[in-house]
Amino acid sequence: MPASPSQTPTPPIPKTVTGAARFLDSTIFYGLILVLVFTAIPYGTVDAWSIALFEFAIFLLTLLWTLQATFSGSFFSSSSQTVRPVESVNLRLFFPLFALAGVAILQSLSWSQIEMGGLKVTRAISSDPYESWAFALRLIGVTLAGILACQFTTSSARLNVLVHTIIILALLSGVFGMVRQTMQRDTGFVLPDLANGGGYGQFINKNHLAFLVEPAMGLLLGMTLLRRDRRDRWLFYLAVMILLWVVVVLSRSRGGVLALTVEMIAAAAFFIYFRKPVKQARHWASTVAVAGATSVALVVVIIAGIAWLGGDQLQTGIETAAIEMGAAETNEGARRVDIWRTSWRMARAHPIAGAGLGGFWAEFPLHHNASGAQVPKQAHNDYLELLASAGIVGVIIFIWFLFELFRRARSAISEFHGFQRGVAMGAIVGLLGVAVHSLFDFGLHITVNALATMMLFAILNGRRIDQRLPAQVHRKSGVQ
């Protein structure tokens, strides 16, 4: 009697197919690591050619993902060898980022044409439609990199590689900055556009190295203060943290010093709160006390930082902070407070959809009441620039993103354990540092910094890969 269709056995998948899926799985993950490394080298990837190579590499890895999914049978399954079947990846955290890229694309579209001096001029929401389109491509590329990291970081070994790659990148960049500070005499030091006395590390702007250090410092704090199971590398990580702190101080990035201070406060608050289990009533009181003390400390530090950095001119360093707090002697309008006022006027002029993501530089001169000797291309406050560039629509998307991030961070703290829980909490600390520094600078416009920050999102949003319970829990369950 022939078997019914429901009883027909599923043919086994050939070994060559599963082998190809596993090969692509490893190729994509380590390819992403190589992209992260090489993106840091050419000034953090800011030139058109290097950005194009970065986008090409990410889109190529995404194409390989489609091939891997064809072999494995699903986009969100894994070919890695794990103790238990891994969970599927939840992409809700990345939806707001794709939505923001969609807004940039809509801003770049032409909706009418006029003729001026015999030339046809197109009209669009964005003040620079080309830059809005380029912004969308960069954001999609960085977001796809985060999704790839979530999908293919399927073991503790791979998570270890990802975390230590970020730390080593920050460390090597900092050491290069110290060597360059000591030895450079003329323009060009390994990279031809590095000016003597300008920037730090491989970055053109002295503040941008700190944006690479902040994710690394957060992860280091997570693996030292916030991890319970192992402390064998504690002294090594402490030495690296001290070196990174020295590097940020030597770079004269006041925003970076402020951000690292906030990270230390946040990590200490996490350590106090999670140091030991307490009774429910005491737990509630401890929660209120820690949250209150942390909030007060952060508010004080941030307000002090605004006062400290608000008068900063674009071409000055830490030694001129006291002078800059006074009234401006010229009408250049190059202090941060002047740039913030102009950005606010831009936001008021374009309240709904903004002046265009990526088009800030083109719209800014129309609202800048200054001599024009210096015309900033960024707002030196990413939140204010988002408001000016994307309007209320951008703010709504940003609130949506914060909601998803908070929800995912809470789940990660409760679901992860061991090494994965430590680095997840370190990722939260690192993101807090980046968020504070973004109040004063524009380091996330640099591709490698945006990519490193996206890796923190991926760590929080990743799979629960280490599902074996600690040995003490096994012993306790056996006794009971």
C-alpha positions as CSV (number, residue, x, y, z in Angstrom):
1,M,0.0,0.0,0.0
2,P,1.6,3.3,-1.0
3,A,2.3,5.8,1.7
4,S,0.1,8.9,1.9
5,P,1.7,12.3,1.1
6,S,1.7,13.2,4.8
7,Q,3.7,10.0,5.6
8,T,6.3,10.5,2.9
9,P,9.6,10.9,4.6
10,T,11.5,14.1,4.0
11,P,14.6,13.4,1.9
12,P,17.8,14.0,3.8
13,I,19.8,17.2,3.0
14,P,23.0,16.2,1.1
15,K,26.2,16.7,3.1
16,T,27.6,18.9,0.4
17,V,24.7,21.3,0.9
18,T,25.1,21.5,4.7
19,G,28.9,21.8,4.3
20,A,28.4,24.7,1.9
21,A,26.0,26.4,4.3
22,R,28.5,26.1,7.2
23,F,31.3,27.4,5.0
24,L,29.3,30.4,4.0
25,D,28.2,30.9,7.7
26,S,31.9,31.2,8.7
27,T,32.8,33.3,5.7
28,I,30.2,35.9,6.4
29,F,31.0,36.2,10.1
30,Y,34.8,36.6,9.6
31,G,34.2,38.7,6.5
32,L,32.2,41.1,8.7
33,I,35.1,41.1,11.2
34,L,37.5,42.0,8.4
35,V,35.2,44.8,7.2
36,L,35.2,46.2,10.8
37,V,39.0,46.1,10.9
38,F,39.7,47.7,7.5
39,T,37.0,50.3,7.9
40,A,39.0,51.8,10.8
41,I,42.2,52.3,8.7
42,P,41.5,55.1,6.1
43,Y,40.7,57.9,8.5
44,G,37.8,55.8,9.8
45,T,36.3,55.6,6.3
46,V,35.2,59.1,5.4
47,D,36.2,59.5,1.7
48,A,33.8,58.7,-1.0
49,W,35.9,55.8,-2.3
50,S,36.3,54.1,1.1
51,I,32.6,54.5,1.9
52,A,31.8,52.9,-1.5
53,L,34.1,50.0,-0.7
54,F,32.5,49.6,2.7
55,E,29.0,49.5,1.2
56,F,30.1,47.1,-1.5
57,A,31.6,44.8,1.1
58,I,28.4,44.8,3.3
59,F,26.1,44.3,0.3
60,L,28.3,41.4,-0.9
61,L,28.1,39.8,2.5
62,T,24.4,40.2,2.4
63,L,24.3,38.5,-1.0
64,L,26.3,35.6,0.5
65,W,23.7,35.5,3.3
66,T,21.0,34.8,0.7
67,L,23.1,31.9,-0.7
68,Q,23.6,30.6,2.8
69,A,19.9,30.8,3.5
70,T,19.2,28.9,0.3
71,F,21.5,26.1,1.5
72,S,20.3,26.1,5.1
73,G,16.6,26.5,4.2
74,S,15.9,29.7,6.2
75,F,17.2,33.2,6.5
76,F,17.2,33.1,10.3
77,S,18.4,29.6,11.0
78,S,22.0,28.8,11.7
79,S,24.4,26.3,10.3
80,S,26.7,26.6,13.3
81,Q,27.2,23.7,15.7
82,T,25.6,24.5,19.0
83,V,24.5,22.6,22.0
84,R,20.9,23.5,21.5
85,P,19.0,24.9,18.5
86,V,19.5,28.7,18.5
87,E,16.7,31.1,18.6
88,S,15.6,33.2,15.6
89,V,16.8,36.8,15.3
90,N,14.3,39.5,16.2
91,L,14.8,42.5,13.9
92,R,12.4,44.9,15.6
93,L,15.4,47.0,16.8
94,F,16.5,47.6,13.2
95,F,13.1,48.6,11.8
96,P,13.4,52.3,12.9
97,L,16.8,52.5,11.2
98,F,15.4,51.3,7.9
99,A,12.5,53.7,8.4
100,L,14.9,56.6,8.8
101,A,16.7,55.5,5.6
102,G,13.4,55.5,3.9
103,V,12.8,59.1,5.1
104,A,16.1,60.1,3.6
105,I,15.2,58.4,0.3
106,L,11.9,60.3,0.2
107,Q,13.6,63.5,1.0
108,S,16.0,63.0,-2.0
109,L,13.2,62.5,-4.5
110,S,12.4,65.4,-6.9
111,W,8.8,66.6,-6.8
112,S,8.9,69.5,-9.2
113,Q,11.1,71.4,-11.6
114,I,11.6,75.0,-12.4
115,E,13.7,76.8,-15.0
116,M,16.3,79.3,-13.9
117,G,18.6,81.0,-16.3
118,G,17.9,78.4,-18.9
119,L,18.7,75.5,-16.6
120,K,16.2,73.1,-15.1
121,V,16.4,73.0,-11.3
122,T,14.6,70.2,-9.5
123,R,13.0,70.7,-6.1
124,A,13.1,68.2,-3.3
125,I,12.5,68.2,0.5
126,S,16.2,67.9,1.0
127,S,18.5,70.8,0.6
128,D,21.0,68.3,-0.9
129,P,19.2,65.4,-2.5
130,Y,22.4,63.6,-3.5
131,E,23.7,63.7,0.1
132,S,20.3,62.4,1.4
133,W,20.5,59.5,-1.0
134,A,24.1,58.8,0.1
135,F,23.1,59.0,3.8
136,A,20.4,56.4,3.1
137,L,22.9,54.0,1.5
138,R,25.3,54.4,4.4
139,L,22.6,53.9,7.0
140,I,21.3,50.8,5.2
141,G,24.9,49.4,5.0
142,V,25.6,49.9,8.7
143,T,22.2,48.5,9.6
144,L,22.7,45.4,7.5
145,A,26.1,45.0,9.2
146,G,24.3,44.9,12.5
147,I,21.8,42.3,11.3
148,L,24.6,40.2,9.9
149,A,26.3,40.3,13.3
150,C,23.1,39.3,15.0
151,Q,22.6,36.4,12.6
152,F,26.1,35.0,12.5
153,T,27.3,35.5,16.1
154,T,26.1,32.1,17.0
155,S,28.6,30.9,19.7
156,S,30.5,32.2,22.6
157,A,33.7,31.9,20.6
158,R,32.4,34.2,17.9
159,L,31.0,36.7,20.4
160,N,34.5,36.7,22.0
161,V,36.0,37.5,18.6
162,L,33.6,40.3,17.9
163,V,34.0,41.9,21.4
164,H,37.8,41.7,21.4
165,T,38.0,43.0,17.8
166,I,36.3,46.2,18.9
167,I,38.6,46.5,21.9
168,I,41.8,45.8,19.9
169,L,40.8,48.3,17.2
170,A,40.3,51.0,19.8
171,L,43.6,50.1,21.5
172,L,45.7,50.0,18.3
173,S,44.1,53.3,17.2
174,G,45.0,54.9,20.5
175,V,48.6,53.6,20.4
176,F,48.9,54.9,16.9
177,G,47.7,58.2,18.1
178,M,50.4,58.3,20.8
179,V,53.1,57.3,18.4
180,R,52.0,59.9,15.9
181,Q,51.8,62.6,18.7
182,T,55.4,61.8,19.6
183,M,57.0,61.3,16.2
184,Q,55.1,63.3,13.6
185,R,56.8,66.4,12.3
186,D,55.2,67.1,8.9
187,T,51.9,66.5,7.2
188,G,51.5,62.9,6.4
189,F,52.2,60.1,8.9
190,V,51.4,56.7,7.4
191,L,48.3,58.3,6.0
192,P,49.0,61.3,3.7
193,D,46.3,63.6,5.0
194,L,47.1,63.5,8.7
195,A,48.3,67.0,9.5
196,N,50.9,67.6,12.2
197,G,49.0,68.7,15.4
198,G,45.6,68.0,13.9
199,G,43.3,65.1,14.8
200,Y,44.3,62.1,16.7
201,G,45.1,58.5,15.8
202,Q,44.0,57.9,12.2
203,F,41.2,60.4,12.5
204,I,41.1,63.9,11.1
205,N,39.1,65.3,14.0
206,K,40.6,64.9,17.5
207,N,37.1,64.0,19.0
208,H,36.4,61.1,16.7
209,L,38.9,58.6,18.3
210,A,36.9,58.8,21.6
211,F,33.8,57.5,19.7
212,L,35.7,54.3,19.0
213,V,37.1,54.1,22.5
214,E,33.7,54.4,24.2
215,P,32.2,51.1,22.9
216,A,35.5,49.4,23.8
217,M,35.5,50.9,27.3
218,G,31.9,49.8,27.9
219,L,32.7,46.3,26.9
220,L,35.8,46.2,29.1
221,L,33.7,47.5,32.1
222,G,31.2,44.8,31.4
223,M,33.8,42.1,31.4
224,T,35.5,43.3,34.6
225,L,32.9,44.9,36.9
226,L,29.7,43.3,35.6
227,R,30.7,39.7,34.9
228,R,30.5,37.2,37.7
229,D,31.7,33.9,36.4
230,R,35.4,34.6,35.5
231,R,38.0,37.1,36.6
232,D,41.1,35.6,35.1
233,R,41.8,38.5,32.7
234,W,40.8,41.3,35.1
235,L,44.3,42.8,35.4
236,F,44.8,42.8,31.7
237,Y,41.5,44.5,31.0
238,L,42.2,47.0,33.7
239,A,45.5,47.9,32.1
240,V,43.8,48.3,28.7
241,M,41.1,50.6,30.3
242,I,43.8,52.8,31.9
243,L,45.6,53.1,28.5
244,L,42.4,54.0,26.7
245,W,41.6,56.6,29.3
246,V,45.0,58.1,28.9
247,V,44.6,58.1,25.1
248,V,41.3,60.1,25.3
249,V,42.9,62.6,27.7
250,L,45.9,63.0,25.3
251,S,43.5,63.5,22.4
252,R,42.1,66.6,24.3
253,S,38.6,65.5,23.6
254,R,36.5,67.0,26.4
255,G,33.4,65.3,25.1
256,G,35.2,62.0,25.2
257,V,36.4,62.5,28.8
258,L,32.9,63.4,29.8
259,A,31.5,60.3,28.1
260,L,34.0,58.0,29.8
261,T,33.1,59.6,33.1
262,V,29.4,58.8,32.5
263,E,30.3,55.2,31.6
264,M,32.2,54.8,34.9
265,I,29.2,56.1,36.8
266,A,26.8,53.9,35.0
267,A,29.0,50.8,35.4
268,A,29.4,51.5,39.1
269,A,25.6,51.8,39.4
270,F,25.1,48.4,37.6
271,F,27.7,46.8,39.9
272,I,26.0,48.1,43.0
273,Y,22.6,47.0,41.8
274,F,23.5,43.5,40.6
275,R,26.2,42.7,43.2
276,K,24.0,40.2,45.2
277,P,20.4,39.1,45.5
278,V,18.3,40.8,48.2
279,K,14.8,40.5,49.5
280,Q,12.0,42.1,47.6
281,A,11.4,45.1,49.8
282,R,15.2,45.8,50.1
283,H,15.4,45.2,46.3
284,W,12.8,47.9,45.6
285,A,14.6,50.3,48.0
286,S,17.9,49.5,46.4
287,T,16.5,50.1,42.9
288,V,15.1,53.5,43.8
289,A,18.3,54.5,45.6
290,V,20.6,53.4,42.8
291,A,18.4,54.9,40.1
292,G,18.1,58.2,42.0
293,A,21.8,58.5,42.7
294,T,22.8,57.6,39.2
295,S,20.3,60.0,37.6
296,V,21.5,62.9,39.8
297,A,25.1,62.1,39.1
298,L,24.5,61.9,35.3
299,V,22.5,65.1,35.3
300,V,25.2,66.9,37.2
301,V,27.9,65.6,34.9
302,I,26.0,66.3,31.7
303,I,25.1,69.9,32.8
304,A,28.7,70.5,33.7
305,G,29.7,69.1,30.4
306,I,27.4,71.4,28.5
307,A,28.8,74.4,30.4
308,W,32.3,73.2,29.8
309,L,31.9,72.4,26.1
310,G,29.2,74.9,25.0
311,G,31.6,77.7,24.2
312,D,34.1,75.5,22.4
313,Q,35.3,76.9,19.0
314,L,35.9,74.5,16.2
315,Q,39.7,75.1,16.1
316,T,40.5,75.2,19.8
317,G,41.5,72.7,22.4
318,I,41.1,72.1,26.1
319,E,43.4,75.0,27.2
320,T,41.0,77.6,25.9
321,A,37.8,76.4,27.6
322,A,37.7,79.2,30.2
323,I,38.2,81.9,27.5
324,E,35.4,80.5,25.3
325,M,32.8,80.7,28.0
326,G,32.8,84.5,27.5
327,A,31.2,86.5,24.8
328,A,32.5,86.0,21.3
329,E,34.9,88.7,20.1
330,T,34.2,88.1,16.4
331,N,31.2,87.3,14.4
332,E,32.3,83.9,13.0
333,G,29.5,82.1,14.8
334,A,31.8,79.0,15.2
335,R,31.2,78.3,18.9
336,R,29.0,75.3,19.7
337,V,26.3,77.5,21.3
338,D,26.2,79.5,18.1
339,I,25.9,76.4,16.0
340,W,23.1,75.0,18.2
341,R,21.1,78.3,18.0
342,T,21.4,78.2,14.2
343,S,20.4,74.5,14.1
344,W,17.3,75.3,16.2
345,R,16.3,78.0,13.7
346,M,16.7,75.4,10.9
347,A,14.4,73.0,12.9
348,R,11.8,75.7,13.3
349,A,12.0,76.6,9.6
350,H,11.4,72.9,8.6
351,P,9.3,71.4,11.4
352,I,7.7,68.4,9.8
353,A,10.2,66.7,7.5
354,G,13.4,68.7,8.2
355,A,15.9,70.1,5.7
356,G,17.1,66.7,4.6
357,L,19.2,64.0,6.2
358,G,22.7,64.7,4.9
359,G,21.7,68.1,3.7
360,F,22.5,70.0,6.9
361,W,25.5,71.7,5.5
362,A,23.6,73.1,2.5
363,E,20.8,74.6,4.6
364,F,22.9,75.8,7.5
365,P,24.3,79.0,5.8
366,L,20.7,80.3,5.2
367,H,20.1,80.6,8.9
368,H,23.7,81.3,10.1
369,N,23.9,85.0,11.2
370,A,27.6,85.3,11.0
371,S,30.5,86.5,8.9
372,G,30.8,83.3,7.0
373,A,34.5,82.9,7.8
374,Q,33.7,79.4,9.2
375,V,30.6,77.5,8.1
376,P,30.1,74.3,10.1
377,K,28.9,71.2,8.2
378,Q,27.5,69.5,11.3
379,A,25.5,70.6,14.3
380,H,27.9,69.2,16.8
381,N,24.8,67.7,18.5
382,D,23.4,64.6,16.6
383,Y,20.0,65.0,18.3
384,L,19.6,68.6,17.3
385,E,20.9,67.7,13.8
386,L,18.3,64.9,13.5
387,L,15.6,67.4,14.5
388,A,16.8,70.0,11.9
389,S,17.4,67.4,9.2
390,A,14.3,65.1,9.6
391,G,11.9,67.2,11.7
392,I,9.1,65.8,13.8
393,V,9.1,62.7,11.6
394,G,12.7,62.0,12.6
395,V,12.0,62.6,16.3
396,I,9.1,60.0,16.2
397,I,11.4,57.4,14.5
398,F,14.0,58.1,17.2
399,I,11.5,57.6,20.0
400,W,10.4,54.4,18.4
401,F,14.1,53.3,18.2
402,L,14.6,54.2,21.9
403,F,11.5,52.2,22.9
404,E,12.8,49.1,21.0
405,L,16.3,49.5,22.4
406,F,15.0,49.8,26.0
407,R,12.8,46.7,25.6
408,R,15.7,44.7,24.1
409,A,18.2,45.8,26.7
410,R,15.9,44.8,29.5
411,S,15.4,41.4,27.9
412,A,19.1,40.9,27.4
413,I,19.9,41.5,31.1
414,S,17.2,39.1,32.2
415,E,17.8,36.3,29.6
416,F,21.6,36.3,29.1
417,H,24.1,35.0,31.6
418,G,27.8,34.5,31.9
419,F,30.1,36.1,29.3
420,Q,27.2,37.1,27.1
421,R,25.4,38.9,30.0
422,G,28.5,40.7,31.0
423,V,29.2,42.1,27.5
424,A,25.5,42.9,27.0
425,M,25.6,45.1,30.1
426,G,28.9,46.5,28.8
427,A,27.2,47.3,25.5
428,I,24.6,49.3,27.4
429,V,27.3,51.2,29.2
430,G,29.1,51.9,25.9
431,L,25.9,53.1,24.2
432,L,25.3,55.4,27.1
433,G,28.8,56.9,26.6
434,V,28.2,57.3,22.9
435,A,24.8,58.9,23.5
436,V,26.3,61.5,25.9
437,H,29.2,62.3,23.6
438,S,26.7,62.8,20.7
439,L,25.4,65.8,22.6
440,F,28.6,67.7,21.7
441,D,30.2,66.1,18.6
442,F,29.4,64.2,15.4
443,G,31.5,61.1,15.7
444,L,28.8,58.8,14.5
445,H,29.1,60.4,11.0
446,I,32.4,58.5,10.8
447,T,31.7,55.1,9.3
448,V,33.9,53.0,11.7
449,N,32.4,54.7,14.8
450,A,28.9,54.1,13.5
451,L,29.8,50.5,12.7
452,A,31.3,49.9,16.2
453,T,28.2,51.3,17.8
454,M,26.0,49.1,15.6
455,M,28.0,46.1,16.9
456,L,26.9,47.1,20.4
457,F,23.3,47.0,19.2
458,A,23.9,43.6,17.7
459,I,25.4,42.3,21.0
460,L,22.2,43.4,22.8
461,N,19.9,42.1,20.1
462,G,21.8,38.9,19.5
463,R,20.8,35.3,20.0
464,R,20.9,33.7,23.4
465,I,23.9,31.6,22.5
466,D,25.3,30.4,25.9
467,Q,22.4,28.3,27.2
468,R,24.3,26.1,29.6
469,L,23.6,27.0,33.2
470,P,26.5,27.8,35.6
471,A,27.9,24.9,37.6
472,Q,26.6,26.2,40.9
473,V,23.0,26.2,39.6
474,H,23.4,22.6,38.5
475,R,24.7,21.6,41.9
476,K,21.9,23.4,43.7
477,S,19.2,21.8,41.5
478,G,20.8,18.4,42.2
479,V,20.6,19.0,46.0
480,Q,17.0,20.0,45.9
